[in-house]
Amino acid sequence: MHKAASKIPPIPLKRSGGLPLHLIPLPALADNYIWLLHDDQGDAIVVDPGDAQVVERALSARHLRLRAVLLTHHHLDHVGGASALQRHHAVPVYAPADERITSTTKRVGDGDRIELTSPPVRFDVLAIPGHTLSHVGYLGNGWLLCGDTLFSLGCGRLFEGTPAQMLSSLDRLAALPEATLICGGHEYTEANGRFANQVEPDNELLQVRRREVTQLRTDRQPTLPATLANELATNPFLRVDTEAVIAWCRRHGVIGNRIARFAAVRAAKDVFNA
């Protein structure tokens, strides 16, 4: 994997209430992204700060004031910096109802809405279990901040949930507007693309995406966010009902229902090393 660039421009530009908002993936740890969102007034929030120092450097470099922290699930590489940020900046920390997340000041669950005035953002909370049982995503301003549930060309491992739970979560995300920008928590796209190619080698749109990803990583740029439309066309975990994925499952001895197909593809990815 190529090292990420030291300075990544804000991507993309959206508007909420007429004011510009900027979303930036901050590389952290081995291959995580901490998502930094800010307005032109200098107010910011961060999502899944696994490393507080990465966030502090970004805030200082951009002259930003931290206003809130959002967490998607309890894994340390997503919450490890939250307590330090909360202590230093005295900001609310929104997180799912999970006792393993000790830095939380505001518990959120499915159907809740988070509204801030500085920066002017509104996020709907979606329960998307599978990777963990309490995993949530944040949907707003055309962005889906989905932690380790959905990646570009892939999905999260099933550490706690069942294949049925994860597939249900992915079905829920697949039903969102196709222009939604998927903001996952890791830079896994190249490796995911190699596995997706094993499942659908004749998918021309997948080949286009893989070439795009190769160029982005060569240029030390992030491959996220990605449009949901692109993922629906290329991500095998969102395509368990397509003829190509059904055919792959048959070749691997899986004749069952869509949950069985998803489970088979996920199990194959778990041991894929190419």
N, C-alpha and C positions, 0 to 999 in steps of 0.2 A: 504494500500500500504506500502511495506517495505521501510524504508529509504535507500537512495542510499549510496554506500560505499564512504568513504572520499577520497579514491585514486582508480581511475579506470585506468587500463592499456590501452595503445593505441590500438584501434581496428578499422579496420584491418590494415595490412601493404600493401601499394600499391606502384607502381613505376611510375614515370613520368620523361621522359628524362634520365632514368637510375638512378635517385636519389630516395632514400626512402622517402615516405611521411607517416605520422601517423595521424589518425583521432581519436579524443577522444570526447565522449559525456560528457559534464560537467553538472551535475545536478544543477538546479537553481530554485528559487521560489518554488512553490508547487510541480510541476511535469514537468517543462520544461527541455529540453536539449539545451544547447548552444554548438554548434559544433566547436571544436578547431582543426585546421589542422596545422601541422608543419613539417619541414624537419629536418635533422640531423645537419644543420648549425645554427639552432636556430631561423629561421624565421617562422612566424606564421600568419594565418588569423583566424578570428572567424565569425561564421554565427549565426545571431539572438541573439545578446547579450542582453537579457532582464535585466541582472544585471551586471553592470560594475565591481563590487568588486569580483564576482566569476571569471571573466576573469583575473583581475589583480592578484589574488592569484595564478591562474594556470600559468600565464606567469612567475611570480616570482619563483614559485616552480620548474619550468622546465627550467628556465634561457632562456626564449624566447623573441624575439623582435616582436612586433605586426607590421604587414605590411599592413593589409587591413581588412575592415569589410564588410560583405555581409548581406543584409536584404531581407527577403522574402515577408513581408507584414507589415502593419502599426500597428498592435496590440501592446500595450504597453509591454506585456510580451515577445515580440520579439525584440523591438527596444529601450527599456527603458534605456539601458546602452550605446547606440551608441554615443550620444553626448559627454558624459564624456570621453569615449575612444578616440574619435576623437580629443578632446581638449588636452588630456594628451600625445597622441602619434603622433598627426599630420599625420594621415593616411587617405587614401581615404575611403569613405563609399559609397558602391554601393547599390542602392535600386531601386525598381520600381518607375515609374513616378506617384507619389501620393503626393499631397500637405500636407497630414497629416503626412508624414515622414519628419520632419524638419531638421534632421541631415545629409541629403544626400549631398554628394559632386559630385557623378556621377550617373545620372539616366540611368537605363537600361531597355530594353524591349525585347520582343520576337525576337529571332534570333541574339541578340547581343552576343559577345564573350568577356570574361574577361581573359586576359593573364597577369600573373605576372612572374617575374624571381626569386623572393625571397619571399616565396618559389616558386619552379617551377610548377605552376598550370595553367590550362586552363579550364574554365567553359563556357559552352553554357547556355544562358538564355532561359528558357521556360516560356511562359505565361500560367498559370494554374489557371484561375479564378474559383470562386465558394464559397470558404470560405470567401474571399473578392474579389472585382472586379479587383484589381490591383495585385493580388498575382502572384509571380514568383517562379520558382525553378531554381536550379543551377546544371547542369549535367557535370561531368568530372571525370576522373581518376577511372571510374567504380562506382562512388557515385552519388546518387541523393539526394541533400539537398532540401527538399520539404516543409519545414515549417509545416503548418497545413492543407495541401491538402490531403496527404496520410500518414496514420499511419500503424503500423503493426496490421492487423486484423480489420482495421477501416479506416475512412476518417473524414475530418473536417466537422463541422456544417456549414450550409448555412446561414451565417450572412448577406451576401449581394447578392450573386449570386443565380441563379436559379438551379433547378435540372438538366436541360439540360446543363447548363454551367459546373457544377461540373462533370457530367457524361462524357462530352466531354474531360475535363481535365484528368479524370481518364483513359479514353480510350487512351489518348495520352501517359500517363505514362505506361500503360499496354503493349504498343507496343515497349517499350525499350527492350534492351537485357535482357534475364532472369537472367543473372548473376549480374545485377545492384543491388547495395546495397542501400536500402531505409533508409534514415536518416531523420526521421520525428522529429517534434519539441516537442513531449511530450511522457512521459512514460505512455501510456494508454493501453498497450497490454493486461494486465490481464482482465480489464473490457471489452475491445473489444472482447476478447475471450469468455467471458460469453454470450455476445449478439450473436456472430457468432454461438455459439453452439445452440441457440434457432432457428436459421435459418437453420442450417445444422447439426443436431445432429448425422447423420450417416457418416459424413465426417471423415474418419480415419486419414487423414493427419492433419486435424484440431485438433484432439485429441492428436496427437503426439506433435504438436506445443504448445498446452495448457500445457501439462506436462512439456515441455522444459521451458516454460515461468514461471511456478510455481517454478521450481528449480532455475532458474536464480534470481528471486526476493527473494526467500528464502536465496540465497547466496549474496543478495544485489548487484546484477549485472544488467546492462542494458539489455533490450531485443532488443535493436537496435544497429547496423543496422540489417535489415532483407533482405534476397534476394527477388527480385521481383518474382522469380520462386515460392518461398514458398507462397508469397502473392497471386499469381494467383491461387494457389491450395487451399487457406484457407480463404481469405478475401472476405466476402459476397458482398462488394461494387465493387469488381472487377469481380464478378461472376453472374451478373444479367441475363446473357444469359444461365446459366446452368439449367438443369432440376430441380435440387434441389431448387434453388432460385425461379424459375418459379412456382414450386409446392407450396412453402411457400406463394408466392403472391396470388395464387389462393385460398388457404385456408383463406386468409385474404381479399378476395373479390376484388382483383386487377387482372383484365384480360387484361389490356392495354398493350401498347408497352414498350420497355425497359426503356424509361424515366420514365414512370409511375411506373415500378417495382423499379427502383432506388429510386424514390421519396418515395415510400411506405416503403422500407427498412430503408431509412434515417429517415423518420418520426417515425418509430418504435424505432429506436435507440435513438432518442431525448427524449423519455419518458421511456426508459428502466432503471430500478433501481436495478435489481438483482445483 
